[in-house]
Amino acid sequence: MDKTPGKPRDKATKPSRDDRLKAALKANMARRKGQAQARRDADRVADKGQEEE
């Protein structure tokens, strides 16, 4: 085996904390944007239903 138990990992294979946080923030913002879009679409459908009555 090439890897020894105490050998630190290569920096290229392990993302830094900042990189992980940035990726998590981007994913959360995309999810929230999708949720907001779904709420807007649901409100539009509900508004159309009330206008027809």
PyRosetta script that sets phi, psi and omega in degrees:
from pyrosetta import init, pose_from_sequence

init()
pose = pose_from_sequence("MDKTPGKPRDKATKPSRDDRLKAALKANMARRKGQAQARRDADRVADKGQEEE")
pose.set_psi(1, 142.3)
pose.set_omega(1, -179.1)
pose.set_phi(2, -81.8)
pose.set_psi(2, -35.0)
pose.set_omega(2, -174.0)
pose.set_phi(3, -88.2)
pose.set_psi(3, 132.8)
pose.set_omega(3, 174.9)
pose.set_phi(4, -100.3)
pose.set_psi(4, 151.1)
pose.set_omega(4, -174.3)
pose.set_phi(5, -56.6)
pose.set_psi(5, -35.7)
pose.set_omega(5, -175.9)
pose.set_phi(6, -92.4)
pose.set_psi(6, 1.3)
pose.set_omega(6, -175.5)
pose.set_phi(7, -77.0)
pose.set_psi(7, 127.8)
pose.set_omega(7, 178.7)
pose.set_phi(8, -68.6)
pose.set_psi(8, 151.1)
pose.set_omega(8, 179.4)
pose.set_phi(9, -72.2)
pose.set_psi(9, 157.8)
pose.set_omega(9, 176.8)
pose.set_phi(10, -71.5)
pose.set_psi(10, 137.1)
pose.set_omega(10, -178.5)
pose.set_phi(11, -62.6)
pose.set_psi(11, -28.4)
pose.set_omega(11, -178.1)
pose.set_phi(12, -68.9)
pose.set_psi(12, -27.9)
pose.set_omega(12, -178.0)
pose.set_phi(13, -90.5)
pose.set_psi(13, -19.7)
pose.set_omega(13, -178.4)
pose.set_phi(14, -112.5)
pose.set_psi(14, 114.3)
pose.set_omega(14, 179.6)
pose.set_phi(15, -68.9)
pose.set_psi(15, 147.7)
pose.set_omega(15, 180.0)
pose.set_phi(16, -72.5)
pose.set_psi(16, 168.2)
pose.set_omega(16, 180.0)
pose.set_phi(17, -60.2)
pose.set_psi(17, -42.3)
pose.set_omega(17, 179.8)
pose.set_phi(18, -62.0)
pose.set_psi(18, -40.6)
pose.set_omega(18, 179.0)
pose.set_phi(19, -64.4)
pose.set_psi(19, -41.0)
pose.set_omega(19, 178.7)
pose.set_phi(20, -65.4)
pose.set_psi(20, -42.6)
pose.set_omega(20, 179.3)
pose.set_phi(21, -64.3)
pose.set_psi(21, -40.9)
pose.set_omega(21, 179.8)
pose.set_phi(22, -63.6)
pose.set_psi(22, -42.0)
pose.set_omega(22, 179.1)
pose.set_phi(23, -66.3)
pose.set_psi(23, -40.5)
pose.set_omega(23, 179.0)
pose.set_phi(24, -65.7)
pose.set_psi(24, -41.4)
pose.set_omega(24, 178.8)
pose.set_phi(25, -62.7)
pose.set_psi(25, -42.9)
pose.set_omega(25, 179.4)
pose.set_phi(26, -62.4)
pose.set_psi(26, -42.7)
pose.set_omega(26, 179.2)
pose.set_phi(27, -65.3)
pose.set_psi(27, -42.0)
pose.set_omega(27, 179.2)
pose.set_phi(28, -64.6)
pose.set_psi(28, -41.9)
pose.set_omega(28, 179.3)
pose.set_phi(29, -64.7)
pose.set_psi(29, -39.5)
pose.set_omega(29, 178.2)
pose.set_phi(30, -64.7)
pose.set_psi(30, -40.8)
pose.set_omega(30, 179.0)
pose.set_phi(31, -65.1)
pose.set_psi(31, -43.8)
pose.set_omega(31, 180.0)
pose.set_phi(32, -65.4)
pose.set_psi(32, -37.0)
pose.set_omega(32, 177.7)
pose.set_phi(33, -63.7)
pose.set_psi(33, -41.2)
pose.set_omega(33, 177.3)
pose.set_phi(34, -64.6)
pose.set_psi(34, -39.5)
pose.set_omega(34, 178.2)
pose.set_phi(35, -65.9)
pose.set_psi(35, -41.0)
pose.set_omega(35, 178.9)
pose.set_phi(36, -64.2)
pose.set_psi(36, -40.9)
pose.set_omega(36, 178.2)
pose.set_phi(37, -61.9)
pose.set_psi(37, -43.6)
pose.set_omega(37, 179.9)
pose.set_phi(38, -63.9)
pose.set_psi(38, -39.6)
pose.set_omega(38, 177.8)
pose.set_phi(39, -64.7)
pose.set_psi(39, -42.7)
pose.set_omega(39, 178.8)
pose.set_phi(40, -61.5)
pose.set_psi(40, -43.6)
pose.set_omega(40, 179.8)
pose.set_phi(41, -64.5)
pose.set_psi(41, -40.0)
pose.set_omega(41, 179.1)
pose.set_phi(42, -65.6)
pose.set_psi(42, -38.5)
pose.set_omega(42, 178.7)
pose.set_phi(43, -65.9)
pose.set_psi(43, -39.0)
pose.set_omega(43, 179.0)
pose.set_phi(44, -64.2)
pose.set_psi(44, -42.1)
pose.set_omega(44, 179.2)
pose.set_phi(45, -65.1)
pose.set_psi(45, -41.7)
pose.set_omega(45, 178.9)
pose.set_phi(46, -65.0)
pose.set_psi(46, -39.5)
pose.set_omega(46, 179.5)
pose.set_phi(47, -65.7)
pose.set_psi(47, -41.0)
pose.set_omega(47, 178.0)
pose.set_phi(48, -63.3)
pose.set_psi(48, -38.4)
pose.set_omega(48, 179.6)
pose.set_phi(49, -65.1)
pose.set_psi(49, -36.1)
pose.set_omega(49, 179.4)
pose.set_phi(50, -73.6)
pose.set_psi(50, -32.7)
pose.set_omega(50, -179.1)
pose.set_phi(51, -69.5)
pose.set_psi(51, -30.4)
pose.set_omega(51, -176.6)
pose.set_phi(52, -76.3)
pose.set_psi(52, -18.7)
pose.set_omega(52, -176.8)
pose.set_phi(53, -75.0)
pose.dump_pdb("model.pdb")
